[in-house]
Amino acid sequence: MKNYGEYVEKLGRLLKEAARIPAGARAQSGASFGDSFAPDSETFCKTCDPKFLKMSQKALIFAPHPDDEAMSGGLALRLMRECGFAVKDVAVTLGSNKARRPGRRAELKECCKRLSWELEICGGGEGFDGIVPASRGTVAWKSAAKEIAGIISRENPSAIFAPHKNDWNKTHCGVSLLVADALEILGSSYRGMLFETEYWGAMKSPNLMVEIPSDILAAQIEATSCHIKEVERNPYHIRIPTWMSDNVRRGGELVGGQGGAVPDFDFAVLFRAKIRSAGGWRSAFKSLFLPASGNAAILFAKQPWK
């Protein structure tokens, strides 16, 4: 490659070629992610703070819509491989289009099968309706928050993933508030770590940038492509790498500090990691870069980098 014009041309051509790769059930590998590695739970047990040893080696992803679980699941997949975690997708809704829900449920099951994840769909398998900020405090909302609290209590996960409260999309913002209300129901009985995610709206103050290895990113793209009718409408799955590449640009400054050195990551995701203290939820640490060469167990260790 000799110049930036050639770089841009090749990048555009790659995106067009990627759009022709078979998606969903026709995706070429068809293998589950869990078949490709041996989970390492020993490192987690040796590394993590004792309070996390009292919790299950499990991550819960509270997904606003079918497809959010795969796109936000890079760190969860690293926890599977590097810490021996089990991962459960908790599908909060099945989308607003009721006619599409049976199809979206089937696509979601195929997606979770590819990722070797458990799946639980809220609302008796139908998903909740009306999970938007304007509905907060209604009878239906309080019932949904109680159900979410019950799931968290039953699973006792070391890690919870949910959108941050300003993630633009109304359902994303609603799920953030719903999970927050569920955690308030549980109070100090839940001592795990909360990872706030972003997709539609950027966080102003993330404190964690996680490098996503190429094989995990490929698994995320393939799993996202299982939401076949959605990616036929808008092939956003092939743009996940460019989104993650831009996260490196943003995260290098937002997490590392303005003007600081940016890690040599190709792809990354940003989080706000929180833990509960006597005064409520607080940042788990000031700032941290987690490279692919590291082990995600460090996230649950006593924080020597403070």
C-alpha positions in Angstrom: 0.0 0.0 0.0 1.6 3.2 -1.2 -0.8 6.0 -0.3 -3.9 6.9 1.7 -6.0 7.0 -1.4 -5.2 3.3 -1.9 -5.9 2.6 1.8 -9.4 4.2 1.6 -10.2 2.4 -1.7 -9.2 -1.0 -0.3 -11.2 -0.4 2.9 -14.3 0.5 0.9 -13.8 -2.6 -1.2 -13.4 -4.8 1.9 -16.8 -3.6 3.3 -18.5 -4.4 0.0 -16.9 -7.8 -0.1 -17.8 -8.5 3.5 -21.5 -7.7 2.7 -21.5 -10.8 0.4 -20.4 -13.2 3.1 -23.2 -15.7 4.0 -25.0 -14.7 7.2 -26.9 -16.4 9.9 -27.5 -20.2 9.5 -25.5 -19.9 6.2 -22.4 -18.6 7.9 -19.5 -20.7 6.9 -18.1 -21.8 10.2 -21.3 -22.8 12.0 -19.2 -23.8 15.0 -19.9 -22.6 18.6 -17.3 -20.3 20.1 -17.0 -22.5 23.2 -15.6 -25.3 21.0 -12.5 -23.3 20.2 -10.8 -22.9 23.5 -10.3 -24.4 27.0 -11.7 -22.1 29.8 -9.1 -20.9 32.3 -10.9 -20.7 35.7 -7.7 -21.3 37.7 -6.3 -17.8 36.9 -9.5 -16.2 38.1 -9.4 -18.1 41.4 -5.8 -17.2 42.0 -6.1 -13.5 41.0 -9.5 -12.1 42.1 -10.5 -10.3 45.3 -12.0 -12.8 47.8 -15.4 -11.1 47.7 -15.8 -12.2 44.0 -15.0 -15.8 44.9 -18.3 -15.8 46.9 -20.1 -15.1 43.6 -20.6 -17.4 40.6 -18.1 -17.2 37.8 -20.9 -15.9 35.6 -21.7 -12.9 33.5 -25.2 -11.6 32.8 -25.8 -9.4 29.7 -29.0 -7.4 29.9 -29.7 -6.8 26.2 -32.2 -4.2 25.2 -32.9 -5.9 21.8 -31.9 -9.1 20.1 -28.4 -8.4 18.6 -27.2 -6.1 21.4 -26.0 -9.2 23.3 -23.5 -10.2 20.5 -22.4 -6.6 19.6 -21.6 -5.8 23.3 -20.3 -9.3 24.2 -16.6 -9.0 23.5 -15.5 -8.8 27.1 -18.0 -11.5 28.1 -16.3 -13.8 25.6 -12.9 -12.9 27.0 -14.3 -13.8 30.5 -15.3 -17.2 29.1 -11.9 -18.0 27.8 -9.7 -16.3 30.3 -11.6 -16.8 33.5 -13.8 -19.8 32.9 -17.0 -17.8 33.1 -20.4 -19.0 32.0 -22.4 -16.2 30.1 -26.1 -15.8 30.1 -27.9 -13.4 27.7 -30.9 -11.9 29.5 -33.1 -10.6 26.6 -35.1 -7.8 28.1 -37.2 -7.2 25.0 -37.8 -8.9 21.7 -38.2 -5.6 19.9 -41.3 -3.4 19.5 -42.6 -5.1 16.3 -44.8 -7.9 17.8 -45.2 -9.6 14.4 -41.4 -10.0 14.3 -41.0 -11.5 17.7 -41.2 -15.2 16.9 -38.6 -14.7 14.2 -36.4 -12.6 16.4 -36.6 -15.2 19.2 -35.5 -17.9 16.8 -32.6 -15.7 15.5 -31.6 -15.0 19.1 -31.5 -18.7 20.0 -29.2 -19.4 17.1 -27.0 -16.4 18.1 -26.5 -17.6 21.6 -25.9 -21.2 20.4 -23.0 -19.9 18.3 -21.5 -18.1 21.3 -22.1 -21.0 23.7 -24.2 -18.8 25.9 -27.3 -19.5 28.0 -30.4 -17.6 27.2 -33.3 -16.3 29.3 -36.0 -14.1 27.8 -37.8 -11.8 30.2 -41.6 -11.6 30.6 -42.3 -15.3 30.4 -40.3 -15.7 27.1 -42.2 -12.8 25.4 -39.9 -9.9 26.5 -41.1 -6.8 28.2 -43.0 -4.0 26.5 -42.5 -0.3 27.0 -39.1 -0.3 28.7 -38.4 3.4 28.0 -37.5 6.1 30.5 -41.0 7.6 30.4 -42.4 4.4 31.8 -40.3 4.4 34.9 -42.3 4.0 38.1 -45.4 2.4 36.5 -46.8 -0.8 37.8 -45.5 -2.7 34.8 -42.0 -1.2 35.3 -41.9 -2.1 39.0 -42.9 -5.7 38.1 -40.1 -5.9 35.5 -37.5 -4.5 37.9 -38.6 -7.1 40.4 -38.1 -9.9 37.8 -34.7 -8.6 36.9 -33.7 -8.5 40.6 -34.8 -12.1 40.9 -32.7 -13.1 38.0 -29.6 -11.4 39.5 -30.2 -12.9 42.9 -30.7 -16.4 41.5 -27.6 -16.3 39.2 -25.4 -14.3 41.7 -23.0 -13.2 38.8 -19.6 -11.7 39.3 -20.3 -9.4 36.3 -23.3 -7.6 34.9 -23.4 -5.8 31.6 -26.1 -3.2 30.8 -26.2 0.0 28.7 -25.2 3.3 30.2 -28.1 5.6 30.9 -27.4 8.0 28.0 -27.1 5.4 25.2 -29.5 7.4 23.0 -31.9 4.7 22.0 -34.9 4.9 24.3 -35.0 1.2 25.0 -31.3 1.2 25.7 -31.7 4.1 28.2 -34.7 2.3 29.6 -32.9 -1.0 30.2 -30.1 1.0 32.0 -32.6 2.5 34.4 -34.5 -0.8 34.8 -31.3 -2.7 35.8 -30.3 0.2 38.1 -33.7 -0.1 39.8 -33.3 -3.9 40.1 -29.9 -3.4 41.7 -31.5 -1.0 44.2 -34.0 -3.6 45.1 -31.1 -6.0 46.0 -29.2 -3.3 47.8 -25.9 -4.3 49.4 -26.7 -8.0 48.9 -25.3 -7.8 45.4 -21.5 -7.2 45.4 -20.5 -7.9 41.9 -19.2 -5.6 39.2 -21.4 -3.6 36.9 -20.0 -2.9 33.4 -21.9 -0.1 31.7 -21.8 -0.5 27.9 -22.2 1.9 25.0 -23.4 1.4 21.4 -25.7 4.3 20.2 -24.4 7.0 22.5 -20.8 7.5 23.6 -20.0 7.6 27.3 -18.5 10.8 28.5 -16.2 9.1 31.1 -15.4 5.5 30.5 -12.7 4.1 32.8 -11.9 0.8 30.9 -10.8 0.1 27.4 -10.7 -3.6 26.5 -8.8 -4.9 23.5 -10.9 -7.4 21.5 -8.8 -10.2 19.8 -9.5 -10.9 16.1 -11.0 -14.3 16.8 -13.5 -13.0 19.3 -14.4 -10.1 17.0 -15.0 -12.6 14.2 -17.2 -14.6 16.5 -19.2 -11.5 17.4 -19.7 -10.6 13.8 -20.9 -14.1 12.9 -23.2 -14.3 15.9 -24.7 -10.9 15.1 -25.3 -12.0 11.5 -27.7 -14.7 13.0 -30.2 -11.8 13.4 -30.7 -12.3 9.7 -33.7 -10.1 9.0 -32.1 -7.2 10.8 -28.8 -7.4 9.0 -30.6 -7.8 5.6 -32.3 -4.4 6.4 -29.0 -2.8 7.6 -25.8 -4.8 7.4 -24.4 -3.3 10.6 -22.6 -6.5 11.5 -19.8 -5.9 9.0 -19.2 -2.4 10.5 -18.5 -3.7 14.0 -14.7 -3.7 13.3 -14.7 0.0 12.2 -16.8 0.9 15.3 -14.2 -0.9 17.5 -11.3 0.7 15.7 -12.8 4.1 16.4 -13.1 3.1 20.1 -9.3 2.9 20.2 -9.1 6.5 19.0 -11.6 7.7 21.6 -10.6 5.4 24.4 -6.9 6.2 24.2 -7.7 9.8 25.3 -10.9 9.3 27.4 -9.6 6.4 29.5 -5.9 7.1 29.3 -6.1 10.9 29.7 -5.9 13.8 27.2 -2.6 13.8 25.4 -1.5 10.4 26.7 0.0 7.5 24.9 -2.6 5.4 23.1 -2.2 1.6 23.3 -1.4 -0.3 20.1 -4.9 -2.0 19.9 -6.6 -2.7 16.6 -10.1 -3.1 18.1 -11.5 -2.3 21.5 -14.6 -1.6 23.5 -15.2 1.0 26.2 -16.9 0.5 29.6 -17.6 2.2 32.8 -16.8 -0.4 35.5 -18.5 0.1 38.8 -18.7 -1.6 42.2 -20.9 -1.0 45.2 -19.6 0.8 48.2 -21.2 2.0 51.4 -22.3 5.2 49.7 -23.6 3.5 46.6 -22.1 2.6 43.2 -18.6 4.0 42.4 -15.9 3.5 39.8 -14.1 0.2 40.2 -10.9 1.9 39.3 -9.6 5.2 37.9 -8.6 4.0 34.5 -7.4 0.7 32.9 -6.4 -0.6 29.6 -6.8 -4.4 29.2 -4.7 -5.7 26.3 -5.4 -9.0 24.6 -2.2 -10.3 26.1 -3.5 -9.9 29.6 -6.1 -11.9 31.5 -9.5 -10.4 32.3 -9.2 -11.8 35.9 -7.3 -8.6 36.7 -10.6 -6.7 36.6 -11.7 -8.5 39.7 -8.4 -8.3 41.6 -7.6 -5.8 44.3 -6.8 -2.7 42.4 -3.0 -2.1 42.6 -3.2 0.5 39.7 -5.2 3.0 41.9 
